[in-house]
Each structure stands twice: as structure tokens, then as C-alpha cells.
């Protein structure tokens, strides 16, 4: 039995323990072609979209003077009047490692407030601060959405359009379907449709520290920032996987295993990147096992 086969079986067993049946697995080694087991079909990669939004911000940093230290409210002066106390302390870096201090989970949750459900920025800014920004992790899709709105403000383009110029076309990925918020801005936190082979290219870009096919698309220093600017991710959110209670970087999970990170979307949408072994594996959307 080959090492490849063993690893695939180990990965299948790993996700089965989490309650998922794996449909597709991709293993990629820099020196070899990508190996895909299963169907390479368009899939909703859910929160894997957050890591890709972090990459979008990296491209923005390369071509502008924007910094992770900038205060979030400074980009949205129209919301200053309704922003809750302490919101002015939130910086971009707090959005990216989920330490904004606001306890907001899902953009799709019903909140019985039509204004919030139609204006996600209003929802974010008016929600009271629960923790001092930067001190505590709380996984919130709102953080990623707000970052996307900042990217739009600076680039003057919707995030999906901006990435079409900076990433999708460079990686030979057809511009994907990515849902919008009620106001027409890219969701950023989820509802992004990619193929297994597409997400494999994203994983390889991270593994190679911003290099794709011998071209430096994104500065290696930014990838280092993404994976090293971490906070402890043990928060009130109930996870099915203890690996989620280790550390969290800029919209990327740090695993308990040294030099290993993962992009994670709902279900078993995993892209696990091992910098020590110089390989990554990908487990696109799976069918959840009930019972």
C-alpha cells in the first residue's frame, strides 16, 4: 500500500469520527501533480471563504498604505452615531483573528430585527462589546464581512471582482459564484462555490508562501503574518473538533501539530497545510452522517 493511499484512508477515518462521509480528497505535493480522489465538482466551501478574504486583504496591503492597525470605524463614519461603546477600539487585526469583542455568530441567524438583517454593518456596529478588542476570541462571520467592506472601500470593487483581477485569473480559476449581502456587497464569510482543484490552488499558494508556478503573487511576509498573528481560540462557541480550540490566525486555524494549519468550512471542508512536511491535503464538501 502506498503512502498516498495510507494518508487518504487516515483522513477518511479522521473525518468519519467527526460525523462526515468524505466524497472527495485531494493531496498535493509541490514536486508532483495534484492528485484528486473523487469528483472535482463545484461545491459550497462555506467558511473557507474567510481565508480567501484574508488573501484579498493581503493583496490590498501590497498596493496601498492600509495597515492592520487601522481602526475599523474610521472607514465607516456614517455609523459612528450608532456604534456601541468601545467599538472605536476595534482594529482591522481584531476582525481578522476574531477578537473584535462582539459576540455575533452567524450572518444567517434570525434576530427579529429587519434593520440588522438588511444592513449587516449596522448590526455589527450597534451590537454591544462583550470583551475588550484583542483580548478574547469569538468566532463571528460578521468580522469577515466587515473586512470585506473595508476592502471594497479601498479597492472601489466588490471583493469577488477584486479577486478576479488579483487571484482567480492568476490561478486559472473561473470567477466563482459568491453570494452577496442584502445590500449587494460580497458576503465574504461564506457561500462561495469552488471546485476541489480550485481550493487546491489556494492551499498550494499558502504552502508556497505566496508563490504560484514560480511567480510571487503575494508577499511571503503577509502569509507569515496570517499564520503567526494568532490568538487562543478556546471560546464559548461549541466546536465538534478540539483542534478548533488551539489557536486562530488571520482567518486560518492553527492546529495542535507544529507548523500545521487548516482552512475550514462547515462540514468537512478542510484544507490542511503542513509546512514541516511541505504538503497539504484537501477534503471538499462531504455529506453529514446523522446518528
N, C-alpha and C positions, 0 to 999 in steps of 0.2 A: 504493500500500500504506500502511495507517495505521501510526502509531507503535505502537499496541497490537499489531498483527499482527507487526511487526518485533521487538518485545520478546519476544513469545511464541516466535517462531522462534529468537531468540538463546538463550532459556532452554532450549528443547528441544535445541539444539546443545550447550549447556554441559553438560547432564546426560547427553547421549549420550556425550560424551567421558569421563565418569565411569563409563560402562558401564551406563546405565539408559535404558529406554524410557519416556517420560513419558505417563501416561494422562490426567492432569488438571492444568490450570493455572488459577490464579485471580490476577487483577490487581485491585487495589483502589485507587481514588483517593478521598480524603476528600470531594471535591465531587461525586462521581458514585456511581452504584450499583456494587456489586461485580459484576465480570464473570467468569463461570466458563466455562471451555472444558473439556468432558469431563463425566464422571458425578460427581454430588455424592452419593457413597455413603459409608457407614461404613467407616473404614479404621483399621488399627492404626498410629498415628502414632509408635510406638516412643519414642525419647528426646525427642521434642517435649514429652513429659510432664514432663521435668525443668524446662523453662522455666515450665510451668504450676504446678509445685510451688513454684517461686520466687515466683510471684504469690501463692500461698496464704500463704507466709510474710510477704509484704508486707501482706496483709490482717490477719494476726496482729499485726504491729507496730503497725498503726493502732489496735488495740483493747486492747493490753496494753503492759506495760513491757519486753517482751523486746527484747534487743539482739543484733546480730550479734557482739558481743564476748563473749557468754556462753560459758563452757566447755561443751563437749558432754557430758562425763562427769557434769556436775552434774545433768543430767536423768535419769541412769540410775545411781543409787548402787548398785543391785543388781549392776552389772557391774564395780565398782571392783576387786574382788578378782582378777579375771582379765584386766583391761586391761593391755596390754603397756606397757613403759616408754616414757614420752614421750606416751602417749595423752592424759594430762591437760592437755597443751599445746594440743590441738585446740579451736578455737573455731568457732562457727557459720559465720563468714565463710569459714573454711577449707573447710568442707563445700561451700559454695555456689560457690566458684571452683576446686574440685577440687585443693586444695593441702593435703589432710589429712596427707600424708606417708605414707599407706598405699597400697601397690601392689596394689590389688584391682580387677580389670577388670569382670567380668560377674557379676551375681547368678545367672545361669543356668548358669555353668560348673560342671562336676563337680569336686569337690575331695576325694572319697573320705572325707568326714567327715560323718557323719549329723547330728551336733550342729550343725555350721556350716550345713548345708543346710536345717535346720529352724528355726534361730534365727539370723537374719541379723545381729542386733545382737551376739550372742556372736562371730560370725565377724568382724565389724568390729573390735570392741574387743580381741580376743585377737591379731589379726594384728599382727606387729611393725611398728614405724615404720621406714620406709626413708629418709625425708627429714624435715628439721625442718619442722613445720607452717608453712605460709605461704611457704615458700621455693621449692618446686618443684611444677609442675603434673603431675598424673597422673589421667587420666580414669577415674573409678570410679563405677559406678552405686550402690555402697554409700553414697556420700556423700549422694546424693539420698534414698535410702531412710531413712537416719538422720535427715535433716532432717524427713522426713515423720513420723517417730515423735515428734520434738520438737513438731511442730505438733499432733499428736494429744494429747500430754501436756497442752499448754496449753489447747487448744480443747475438750478432752473429746469430740471427734468424730473419726471416720475422715476422712482428708483429702478423699476424694471427697464425703462428706456435708457437710463444712465448705464445700467449694467450691460445692456445690449451693445453699447459702444465700448465699455471698458473690459467686459468679461465674456459675455455669451459668444460674441463673434470671434474673439481671440481664441477661445477654446473650441470653436466649431460646434457650438451648441445652438440649436434653433431657439430663437426667442420664446421662452416658455409662457404658459398661461399662469398668471399670478393675480389673484383676486384683489379687488380694491375695497377700500372702506366706503361707507355711505356717501362720503364727500368726494370720492373719486381718486383718492391717493392710494398708492400701493400698500397692501396690507403689511408686508414686510415680516410679520411674525409667523406666518403660516400660509396655507392654501396655495402652495407653489407646486407646479407639476413638472417633474423631470424624469428622464429615463435613468436606469441603473448606470449606464455608460456615461451619462451627463454628470451625475453626482460623483462618479469615479474620478472624473477630471478635476472636480473641486477638491476631492481628497488628495489627489496627486499634487495639486498646486500647493496645498498646505504642507504636505510631506516634503516637497522640494523647496520649501521656504520662499514661495512666490515665483518660482521658475516653472515655466511650461514649455516643453520642447526647446530647451536651451535659450529661452528668452525670459528675462526677468520682468514679469508683468507687475508684480507688487513687491515693494521693498521687503527684504528679509527682516529688517528691524521691526516692521509692523507685525509680521507673523509672530515674531518673538514677543512683542507686546501683547498680542492676542492670547497667547498660551501661558504667559508668565504673570500677567497682571490679574491675579486670582484672588477670590475671597472664599472663605469657608462656606460650603453650600448646604450645610445642615440647617434646614429651615422648617417652618410649620407645615409646608406642603407635604402631603403624604405620598412618598415615592414607593414604587414596587421594586426598586433596584437600589441596593445600598451604595452602588457606585456613584449614584447621584448625590450622595451626602459627603463627598470628599472635597473637591474644590471646583470653582467655576471661573473661567477666564472671560474674555470678551466674546460672549455668545458661543462659547465652546466649553465642554465639560472636561475637566482633568480627572483621569482615572487614578485609582489607588496604585496601579502598576507604574513604576517610574517611567518618565518620558512617553507616556501614552495618553492620548486624548480622544474624545469622540464627539462627533456631530450627532445629535439625536433628535428625531422627530417622533411624534406619537406612534404607538405600536412599536414595531421593531425596525424602525428606520434608523439604522446605525451606520456610521462611517467611522471606524476605529483606526486611529493613526498611531503607529508605533515608531517613534523617532529612533529608538535604540536599535531595532531590528530592520529599520528602513523599509517598512512595508505597511500597507493598510488593507483593511477588508471592509466590504460594504454589504449591508443587509437591507435591501429596499423593502417597501411595504409588504406586510405579511397579514395573514388572516388570523384574527384573535380566536383563541380556543376558549370556549365557555364551559365552566365546570371542571 
